[in-house]
Amino acid sequence: MFVTFFHALKRAGLPVTLKEYLTLLEGLEAGVTGRQVEDFYFLSRACLVKDERNLDRFDRVFGEVFKGIAALPDAIEAEIPEEWLRLVSELHLSEEDKRRIEELGGWEKIMETLRKRLEEQKERHAGGNKWIGTGGTSPFGAYGYNPAGVRIGQKESRHRRAIKVWDKREFKDLDDTVEIGTRNIKVALRRLRSFARTGAAEELDLSGTIRGTAEKGYLDIRMVPERHNAVKVLMFFDVGGSMDWHIKGAEELFSAARSEFKHLEYYYFHNCLYEQLWKHNVRRRSELSPTWDVLHTYPPDYKVIFVGDASMSPYELTHVGGAVEHMNDEPGALWLRRVAQTWRHCVWLNPVAERHWGYTPSIAMIRDIMEGRMYPLTLEGLDRAMVELMR
C-alpha cells in the first residue's frame, strides 16, 4: 500500500526520495500516529513534502490512493455520487457501525431518506434528529453525531464517524504553475537571499557563549550583530499600454519584493528602456532620472529584475526615433545591452504566458538581448529566475 502511494507521488511530479519514504516508515513503526487516516495524512505530509507549493498535488494524490475516489480538478460543488459514499463506508465504518446502519434500514434506506429530506427541507435547522442541519443526531448534516452520518457543509470532522468528508483543498493556490500572488510570491523570493551580520551586536551568540564559558570557567555572554538579507535588488517596471492588463501581477510582485529585501531600488519605463527613467508615475514628465546616472549609481553586485510584457513594435528596439512617446536618440536595444553589461545578474520577468511568446517578435528580440534570461511571471518561472540571479 505504501509503495503504491510512493509511486503515485512520483508520477504526479512530487520530488519525493527513498530516504523520505523510509523516514515515513520509521515514523509508522515508532507509533507516531494512531490508526486514524487523518493522523497518517499529517505524518506523511510532514515527511514527504519539502516545498509548500507541492501541498495541493500531495492532497490530490493522497485522496486518490487512500480514499478510493477519482482525482478531481477542484472541490466538489455538485451532487455526491452514491457509489462513492458506499465505497468509502466500506473503508471507514467499524462492524458495530455497519450493524447500526442496518438497524436504520440499510444503506439504500439512508440514501432514499436523504433525497426526500433534501426535497422537503426549506430552511436551516440545528439541534434536531430529523432534518439536515447542525449539532443534532440526524444521519445528515454537520457538527452532530450519528454512526451512519453523511456530512454536509462541515469544514472538519468532530466525531470522525461520518461516511465521507467533503472538504475543499486548502493549498490549491500554492501550486507552482498558477499565476503569482502576494501570499505565495515570498516563497520563491526566499531563494534570493544572502545573509550577513550588520549593525550593533544585539543578538545572543549561543555557540560563542557556550564555548567562552567552557574556556573561562564562568559565564561569558557574547553578542553578535543581527543577520540581515544583504542582497541588493534593482527593479525596472514597464508601465502603461499593454501592461495595464498585468497591473495586478506587477503590484503583487513589487509588494512582496519590498517586504523581502532591505536594499531595493526601482524605476519605471514604458515599453523599452531609453535615456530617462522615473520613480513616480504621477510626476513622470517633471521628475526624470537620466539612465546614465542610474547605470553609474548602483554597483555591479546589484541583482537586476525587469518586469514587462516586452510587447511593442520592433522599431522601438532597433531604430532611432522608434519610441512611441518621444524622439529617442538611441535605439532601445542599445540601452538594454548596456544594462545587461553593467549588471551581470540580470533577468526579465514576463507576465505574458510563455506559450504565447512566439507570436510577438519583440519578445524574441528582448529574450535574445537578455541571453535567454526571460522567465514567465509564475511561481515556477520566478523560482528559475532566482536561481539564475544567485549564480
N, C-alpha and C positions, 0 to 999 in steps of 0.2 A: 504493500500500500504506500509506504513512504518513498520507495524507489519510483513508483509511478508519479507521485507528487513532485519529486525532484526533477524528473524528466519533463513533466508538464511545464514547470517553471522555466527550464532551459528552452523548450520550444517556444515559449511566449516571449523570449528575448531577455529574461532577467539574468543578470550576471551572477548566478549562484555557483559556488565551488564545492568540491568534495569536502573540503575542510569545514565549511559551514554546515553542510549536511551532517557530518559526523558530530559537530557540536550540538545540533538538534537532537540526535540520537542519545548523546550523553545526557542532555537535559531530561529526556524522557526516562532513561534508565535511573537517573537520580531522583525521580519523582517530583520534579519541579512543578508539574501541572497535575491537576486532578484528572478525572475521567470525563470532564465536560469538553465538548468540542470548542467552546469559546476559549478555554484555557490553552488548549493546544494551538489555536489560531494565534493568540498573542505571543506564545513562545516561539512558534515557527516564524512569525513576522520579525521578531527581535533577532533571531539567528540568521535569517536568510536575506533580509532586505537591508542593504547598505546605504541606499540613497532613497530619500523620501519621494522622489519623483517616480519610483517604481511601486509605490504602495497600491495604486489603483490597479495595476496589472496583477499584482500579487493577490489582491482581493478577488479578482475575476477568476484566476486560476484556482484559488482555494475553493471558491464556490463550485467550480466545475468538478473538482476531484472529490470533495468531501460532502457535497450536498446533493449531488446527482441531478443537477439541472443544467440545461444548456446555457452557454455563455450568451449574455445579452449586452448590447452596447450601452444601456443606461438603466436607471432604476425603473421598476415595473410600475406603471401608472394605469394599466388596463386590467381586464379580468384575470383572475388567478386560475390557470388550468387545473381542473380537479385531479387529473392524473399526477400532477406534480405534488399536490398535497398528500395524495395517497402514498406515493413513493417515499416522501420524507417521513410520514407517520410510521412506516415500517422501520425506518432507520433510528428514530429517536424515542419512540414510546417503549416503556417497560411492559412486561407481560401483565402486570397489575393494571396499568393504564389501558391496555388493549381490552382487558376484561370489562373495565368500567365503560368503555366506549360501546361494547356490545350490549351492556345493560341499557344504554341510552337508545338502542335500536340499530347500532352498527353504523359504519361509515356512510352508506347510502342515505340513511335516515338523517344524519347530521348535515350532509350537503344539501339535501332537499329542504330541510328546515332553514338553513342559511339562505337559500334562494327565496323562500317565502318571506322571511323577515326583511330581507333587503327590499322586496317589493312593497311590504306593508309599512315599514317604519318611515315616518315623515320628519322626525326631529331627533336632536341629540338626547341621549339617555345615559344616566350614570347610577351605579349602585344597585342595579336590579339583577334578576335572574332569568330574564327572558330576552329583552331587546338587545341589539348591538350597541354597546356603549363602553363605559369605563368603570373600573372599580367594583364590578359585580362578580357573579358566579355563572353568568351565561357562558356557553361554549364559544361565543363570538364576541370580539371586542379587544379591549386593551386594559392593562393595569388591574386586572382582576385575577380570578383563579378558577380553572376548570381543567381536568386532565385531558379532555378532548378538545382543547381550545384551538380556534383558528384566529390568530392575532390580526387585527385590522387597525391600522393607524397608530401603532405604538412604536416609539423610537428604539426601545431595547427591551430585553426580557427581564421580568421581575422574578417569576417563579420557575422559569426555564422549563415550562410544561407545554408551551404552545407547539402545535404541529409544525409551523414554519414561521421564521422571522423574515418579514419582507422589508428589510431595511435598505435605505439608499447607501451607496458607497460614499464615504466621506472624503476620499482623496482623489476624486476624478480630475480636479483641476491642477494636479501636480505632475501629470504625465508630461514627459519632455517633448512631446510633439504638438502640444497646444500652444496657442499664442501666448506671449509673455504677459505677466501681470505683476502688480506691485507686491502681492502677497508672496509669490514664489521666485521673483527675479533675484532676490538676495541670495538664494541658494546657489545660483550659477555664479554670481559675482564673488562668492567666497573663494573661488579659485584664484582670483586676482588679489592675493594678499602676501605681504612680506613684512613680518612684524619686526620692530626694532624698539629698544628701550630708550625713551627720550624723556627729558624733563627732570623734575626733582625726584629724589629717592623716597617714594611714598608707599611702596608695596613690599610686603614681607618676603625676604628671600629665605624660604623654608629650608632648602637643602644647604644653603650657606650658613644659616643659623645653627643647624644641627652639626655641621662639620666644625664650625668655630667653637661651639660649646664643648664638643668632644676634645678638641685640641687644647683648649684653655682650662677646662675643668669647672667653668662657671658659665652662666647664661650669657651668651654673646649674640645679641639680636642684630641681624644685618638686614638692611633695606636696599632695594633696587628701584630704579625708575619703572614706571608702568610701561607695558608693551602696547604700542600703537601700530596701526597699519601704516607702514611707511610708503606704500605705493602712491605715486603721484600720477593723476589722470587728467588728460586734456581732451575735452569732447567738443565736436563740431556738429551742430544740428541744422539740417535742412528744414526751412520753414516756408509756408505759403505754397500756392499752386496745388500740385497733385499730392503734396504732403499733408494737406488738410484732411485727407481720408485716413491718415495714420496718426492723427494727433494723440489719441488715447494711448497707443503703444509707446510713443515717444515720451509722453508725460510720465508714464509709469516707469520707464527706464531711467529718466532723469531723477525722479523722486527717489527711487531705490539707490541710485548711484550716490546721491548727495548724503544719504544716511550711512552708506558703507565706507566712503572714502573721506579721510580728513583733508587730503590735498586734492581738491577737484577744481579745475578751471573749465570754463565753457564759453563758446561763441556760437553765433548763428550766421548762416549764409542762405542764399536762395539758389536752388538748383545745383550750382557748382561754386567752388571756392575761387574768388577773384582777389583783387588788390585790397579789398576792405571787408571787415567783419564787424559785428556789433553784438552787444551783450543784453540790450533791452529792445524788444521789438517795437514798442510804442515810440522809441526815440531813434529808430534805425536810420533816419535821414539826418539827424543832427549830432549823434554821438557814435561816430565810427572809429574803429581801430584799424590802422594800416596792417595788412597781413605780414608785411616785412617785419614790423615791430613784434608781432606775435611769434614769428619764426626765430627772432633773436632774444626773446624774453624767457622762454622756457627751455631748460637744458635737455640734452638728449635722453636722459633717464626717464622722462615722462612717457606714459603709455597713452597713445592717441587712438580715439574712437570716433569715427564718422557715423552719423545716423542719418540716412536719407534713402529715398527710393531710387536714386540715380537715373531717373526717367526724365529725359529732356531731349531737345534737338541735338544731334551730333555736332552741329555748328558751334554750340556753346562750349564744347570741349576743344574744337580744332581750329577755330577762326578768331582773329581779332575782330571785335565788334559783334560777336555772335551772342553775347549776353542779351537777355530779354528786357532787362531793366535799365541798363546803362551802356555806354560805349566803353568796352573793356579794351585796354591797350595790349593785353597779352591773353592768349587762349587759356581756358580753364584747365586743360590737361597739364599745362606747364606748372601752374600753381599746385596742383595735386602731386605732381612729381617732386616738387620742392619739399612739400610736407613729408612725403614718404622717404626722401633722402635725409631730412633733418632728424626725424624720429624713426628709428629702425623698428620699434614696436608699434605698429600701426595697423588697424583693421577697419573694415567698413561693415556696418550692420544695416541690412536692407529689410524694411517691413513688407516688401512685395514677396509673395510666395516664391520659393526657389524654382518651382516648376514653370513659372511664367517668365523667368529672366531671359530666356532665349528669344522672346518676342520683341524686346526693346534693345536696339543697337547700342544706346548709350550705356546700358548696364554692362554689356560685354566689354565696352571700351574702358570703363572705370575699373572693372574687375581686372583687366589686363594691367592697367596702371598700378593697381594695388598688388600685383603679382599673385593674384588668386586669393587674396586675403579678404574676401567678401563673404559674409555669412548671413543667413536669414534671421529675422528677429523673432526666434522661438527659443525656448529654453535649451533645446539641443544645439541650435546654432550659436547661441550666446556661450554655451559651455565650450564649444570648439574655438570660439574667438578668444576666450580667456586662456585656454591652453596655448594658443598662438602667441598671445601677449606675454606670457610668462617664459617663453623660450629664451 
